Amino acid sequence: MADDLDKILKDVQAEKEARRQEQELARHMLEVDGQTQERLLQERKNKVSSFQLQLNLDEEAPEPPREAKAAPPSAAEEAGEEQAAAAPDAVSGEEPAGMSDTGGEEPSEAVPSSGGEEDRAEDAGAPPAGTKTPPSQNGGKKPSKRRKGANPQWGCVKGIIYAVVVLAASGILAYFAVAGVLDLTGLNKSETKVPVTLTEADCEDTAAVAQILKDAGVIDQPLIFRLYCMLTKADGQFMPQEEVALSADMGYETIINILKSNKREEIRLTFPEGMTVKQMAEKLEENNVCTVSEFYSAIESGSYSYAFLDEIPNDEAHAGRIEKLEGYLFPDTYDFYIGSSGETVVNKFLTAFSNKVEKSVVGEDGDSTPTSIKAKAQGMTLDEVIILASIVQWEADNTEDMHKVAKVLRNRLENSTVYPRLECDSTQRYIDTLFPPVDGQSVENLDYDTYKRNGLPVGPINNPGMDAIDAVLNPSEEMEGYYFFATAYNSDGSTTTYYSKTYEEHERICRRYGIGMYAE
């Protein structure tokens, strides 16, 4: 009986010892879980602070490391989990059924968690107490996760792009604003007048008018011009125009006022045969047709579609040519609008040359072959015919003498080995017209001086008329064998021209009448 009692006491004692160990293990597990929870809370606070710092510094958040898959729990961990599951019974302090408190040790109380372990774990985003956190590759620390759409660098880039777009748009608007003001007022625009033609159909559409002005170089901003016409009630008020002269420096108001009226002042001017380009330009400016500078600008840079202009040589041998279109501005009577463009005026002269010289030259035999073709048939170019005709124009005062003088000059050109130079005073006269003598001394110009230059000068010396051109193409055959001529000026204003075959005869005539080399 005593043995049985001792055995029972030993069993009870062993049971108590086991319960005590279980309570100690549960207490230890609770302490570990509390420390783990505090560590996780601190790590979360650190990560939040780090994320805020990254936002402030506009630095790119590093890519979060990938979490390693949790390794399967070991046998020891499974045992620990079983002990943790049994811990609540131990904490409650209840004894197993059938056991008495008499003579036994009092069970120790479990350490309570302050504030509730599971509540704090949930608030901190950590697993509840007693839940094992799977290990990761970064030493057990929970990797930071980048919030979706919260890349600070991309936000900075978007801000820069937005600023660039705003600045670009502002710059473009500013450019068009300045360009529009300059176009509207004509400030810093070209003063060169250009011809503009408007038909009745054009006048009905302001957009068409604006485009015509844009193509002509009068305006740069057709849209702004149309808006200005709407604001000033000029829309649809334009009148048909026949080559009205406009320039970009006029500004919208002046341009519109001109286009709203087709009443223009006209003037009729006559240009005698033998006028130079310089003399023509001065006459045009004196009569308010166009300025000298506009006229010369149109000669140098104007665009004209005439085939005969292609025959004007521009090689190195003719580099000394003074006036590009000298000889091709046909002298005649013209009607001009006051304030015409230089290009319109030049075009009138060239059109007349094309119609009267190139297309319908009628000789003594009634031949109407174009001048260029007839010249080639006689071994000359069109330019050579015009050059020689300009000399004839100034050397002879009447049609009869023109044909005779033309023959004498052609005789010298065809026998250049004996008579290499034309020796015409008219070429020196041209030099003096363009370059006035200094202290009575003529300016030397070897490109035009036929006393020092062999053959023809490099270009025409004036703009000859039809009689002089026809005389060159149809010279007087009675002057065959004549190589000299001299002109005497009579007291009544008339002239008399003497012709000679030899130099000796020519010298006697000049001495007798006090002309040529013996002129006073």
Secondary structure, 3 states (H helix, E strand, C coil): CHHHHHHHHHHHHHHHHHHHHHHHHHHHHHHHHHHHHHHHHHHHHHHHHHHHHHHHHCCCCCCCCCCCCCCCCCHHHHHHHHHHHHHHHHHHCCCCCCCCCCCCCCCCCCCCCCCCHHHHHHHCCCCCCCCCCCCCCCCCCCCCCCCCCCCHHHHHHHHHHHHHHHHHHHHHHHHHHHHHHHHHHCCCCCCCCEEEEECHHHHCCHHHHHHHHHHHCCCCCHHHHHHHHHHCCCCCCCCCEEEEEECHHHHHHHHHHHHCCCCCCEEEEECCCCECHHHHHHHHHHCCCCCHHHHHHHHHHCCCCCHHHHHCCCCHHHCCCCCCCCCCCCCCEEEEECCCCHHHHHHHHHHHHHHHHHCCCCCCCCCCCCHHHHHHHCCCCHHHHHHHHHHHHHHCCCHHHHHHHHHHHHHHHHCCCCCCECCCHHHHHHHHHHCCCECCECCCCCCCCCCCCCECCCCCCCECCHHHHHHHHCCCHHHCCCCEEEEEECCCCCEEEEEECCHHHHHHHHHHHCCHHHCC
